[in-house]
Structure formats: C-alpha cells, structure tokens
C-alpha cells in the first residue's frame, strides 16, 4: 500500500504535466493560426466565399421623334460549363449529343468540342468557356441542348448576361445621342442625351448570390435573383431620322469636296425649338470624317458676318438709323484707330443703303452704322444684347455647352476697337447653336425659344416626364424691326451674297458668313470658317438651320455662300420636296407657269419617235424616269433635281433592256 501511495502523486503529476503540455500546444496552435498561418486559411476560406453580385438593369431605349430606334441595349450571353456538376452517368450519356448540338450552333467540329468537354471533366474544370456574345435567340436554343437542359446543378451550364449598347444609325448623330462610360482613369464620362438622362435610362440594378469556385471565377447559386433589376425608362428625342440623314450626308459631301477640317449642321423647328437634326464631323488622320466632338454645342468662336443681324437689329430698334440710311463704303476700306476694316469687294460698293449693305455683307457699312451711333455710349449697344441673354448659356441639358463671350465697356480689356470689331462679328464668341437660336427667334416673330433635344421620358406606354417648349425671351425686339430684318434676310438670298442659292420656286432667308480664324497668329495659321444661317420657307418659317464649316481648302473656295450655303439649300429642298406629307390643294384654277413649262417639255418628248433616245437635258428627274421607263429602258438616277448629263446621247437607237444613267443636280 505504501508503494501504491507513493506512486499516486507521480501519476498525478504526469497527468497535470500532460494537461499543461496539451494546453500549451493549443495556445501555441492558436497563436500560430492567428498570426502565422491565419492569412493562409483566410485566403482559403475566401476562395470558397459567397457574395452578392450586382445585376445591371437593362438600359432604356432612345427613340427619335418618329419612333425609330436611336440607341438600344442588346443582351449578350457568355456561356460556361461546370464539368463537375453533372453525374458521371449523365455526362457520359449526353456529352456526344451535346457536342453535336454545339457544333451546329458554333460552327465548330463536333469531335473537337467533345474532346474539350472530356478534358474539362478530367481536369475538374468548373468554369470551361463554351461561347461568348451569344444572341438571346441562340441562348434560348442552347438551353435546350442535351445535358444543358438539366439546368445549372445537373447540367453544369453557367450563363453570364451582359448588355451591349447598339446604335442602329451607326455614326449618324453619335455625339448628340451620346453615351455613358468609365474611362481608364476610372472617371465617369457622360455625353449627349444618354449622359444627360442617365438616371432615367439606367434603371435600378438587381443582385444575385454567387459562390467562388476558382480564382476570380464565380458561379450563381440559384437561377433566381435575390433582387430583380428594374429596367430603365425610354427617352424620346426630338431628332427626326429622315432630316438627320439628309443633314448628315449633305454636310459630309461638302466637307469632302472642300477637304475641310471639320463642320457642323443643326436643323431646328421654328415654333418649338425642337432640334430635328444635328451633325458634327471631323476629318480623321486617314482622311475620313467621323463624329468625335459636338462642335455645334461646344465650339464657341467668332461668328463673323452672321453676327451682323444683331448689329442691324440694335440700330433699327434704337432708331439711330433705318434700312434706307445711305453710307459711303469709302472705296472698300475704313480706318479706325489706325486699323483697317475692309469689304470683300475691292474698291467697295460706292454709296449704298444700310439694307443693301447688309445684303452685300459690307463690313464698312455695318461698322459705320454701329460705331457712328454708339461710340459715345457703347454700353447702350452691348446692354441690348445682354437684355436678350446673349451673354448667357442657353442652359440645354446636354453637357459641354460653350460659354458665349460678349465684351462690355466695363471690362478691363475693352478698347476703342472693341465696338467696331464687334459690329461685324469679331472680338466676341458664340456657339453655332447659340447663333441659330437668335435667327430662329427672328423667324418666330421675336419669340426666342430654348433648343430642345428630348420630348418625353416613357415607361412602357406611360409618359412619366414631358418637356414643354421653353421661352428664353418673349420678344427680342419690336415687330416693326422683325419685319425689316425678315425682309433683308430674304433679300440676302434673292439678290445679295446668297444669290447663288436663290430659286423662284422655293423661298428661304438667311445670312452668309466668312470669318477669319487665327488672324493674329501669322498668315500661315490663318484659315476661314464658312457659315450660313437662316430659315425656310421665308414667308412661313417651319425650320431654321445653321451650317458652319471650318478650314475649307482655300484653293477650292472659302466664302460662306459657296461652302456652307449649298448644305443649307440641299437640306431645305429635300425636306420640302421629298418628305411624305399631306398636301392641301388650293386654287385649282390657278396657273403655274413653271409647272406648265415642265409638263409641256415632258409631253413633247413623249410624243417624239419612241425608237430613239430623247434629249433629257434640263428635264425633271422624275419626268425623265417616267418617260424612259415607258420606252422600256432601265434607268439609274444619280443625285436630285434636273438632268444635267445622260450616259446615252440623244438620237441613238433604243436597244431592248438598255440601261441609261442620268446625273441630276
């Protein structure tokens, strides 16, 4: 017993020692896990972590005023395969038929697809790429394939959806339609309508639960989302696709012809201010033209002669001179403070009225009318401009509007030359859209309306926001002044600098502009900005329009009437001669000489020998088409207007199914 009694304490000590060793080991292990191996196991846990992932809401569409799609979101599907999700039995049973189905969809050999699927199974690949950017219809088809039809758990199909923004019109109106994107420096850039109305278009994102199955690879836990996304609303723009197409191609053709650097065109509805077309094109390094910057909205520059309308408005409104006031053009050169103001015509125009000086765009006449009457009180002239908010932005919703600059006598840099230079459009700056807004106000009998780019926001068939016409100024000048301004603007086209654009069958009014740019940076850097701004028809204005083309090739031409004017004319003519519209017939007994002349020309030709090619020169393109098709010829028309050239000369014998090309202008 004594021996056992002595052994008991030793055994107790051993147990206590063992417990202490175990406790110490646990503490050491805990410390090791926390501070030594902890990071390893935290990373391991993270690799199998579950998280909530954002599901981007479907972005709303942008529509034109006529219901055409300008921008829409198209779903694209990336499909992957979890090779370990299906059982061995299911995989072996369906892999061959799945490969055949995928081969028909993807256009790849069936045996190659099956080989890749089996490799994925062997290597336990849980995220094998099957296809990228599938359309919605192809994705629906793929879901019904063998094995995949069993779903995510048994079939192993993993679907990742993304949306791609498509623009059915391509580059046309790209800048005004705009975009929203994240730049490389992670800054958010919002441009155009899509940028301005991003909150309406973007909707509300949803969420889904995903599990990490490999490095940077996640698999949805369920086919259902924890929070369903809410689709964005649709935005209806003021753009008219037909007018936009006309404006874009008319500008493009003229830029190409004059090898110009860049240009813009805006067409606006007179009464509402709705922008029906806006195009901005810049010559690229390879010579082609594309939309890269919204010049019409953002480029604030010296307007040149188009500003003379405002100078004339002030003079008439203050009654310091009238359209009949006569001025000497001083042989085309006026000297003020040692600086010369020159007319484009060498030797000037002699003595002419103020109205005629405007029609001919005489710098010397306009400068005298302003300088002689306001030099002792220049603030009177400038304050009238500021009263119609010419020194303020228009406040359009699109980002990037250029800041207008109207110098004032209180400015530190005001000089004796500021007023006369301002009179003919120098020493100040405006954007093309700001200039157009003033001309549109004249066409609208003095009511200055704010340019509109969006009419409404819709959710399904319900209008949730609408944008009414907004008046900037109710009457920029008296009706008497407006009537006089309308008359001289119409005469600019009839008998002034825009006379090349005149047609007795179609009325329009406007002003040419040929502004020098970089004139203070040496002769080599000097170039011209050619412009034309006005409205049509002249008697009952429906649309206003501005065209500005920068840096045309001077060897081809640079005057506003030659470079910008034809774009304006083509837009005006096409809108009113080719667009489908309801025509109300009035005064049926009234005789139109030019119509009778055209009809008689057609009648004479149609009665001629039907075995030979007729002379079609000067005939309307539509009449020529009807005449030739009645003779059994195949007709190809190039251009719009009257026949200026025919590929088969008059008098030649007609051959069966013969083709003839008519060039119109």
GIKA-V137322 format. One record per helix or strand. SS is the DSSP state (H for helix, E for strand). FROM is the first residue (numbers start at 0). TO is the last residue. If there is no record, write none. Layout:
# GIKA-V137322
SS,FROM,TO + SS,FROM,TO
This chain:
# GIKA-V137322
H,1,35 + H,37,46 + E,49,54 + E,61,62 + E,68,80 + H,87,105 + H,109,121 + E,127,133 + H,135,142 + H,147,153 + E,156,165 + H,173,176 + E,178,181 + E,187,190 + H,191,195 + H,197,201 + E,203,203 + E,205,213 + E,216,219 + E,226,226 + E,229,229 + E,233,236 + H,240,257 + E,261,268 + E,273,282 + E,288,289 + H,294,297 + E,299,300 + H,303,316 + E,325,327 + H,329,331 + E,332,335 + E,338,341 + E,350,352 + H,353,358 + H,362,373 + H,377,386 + E,404,404 + H,415,422 + E,428,430 + H,431,442 + E,447,448 + E,451,451 + E,453,458 + E,461,465 + E,470,472 + H,478,494 + H,498,500 + E,502,502 + E,505,505 + E,507,516 + H,522,524 + E,526,535 + E,542,549 + H,559,562 + H,564,576 + H,592,606 + E,611,611 + E,619,619 + H,620,629 + E,633,637 + E,641,645 + E,652,652 + E,658,663
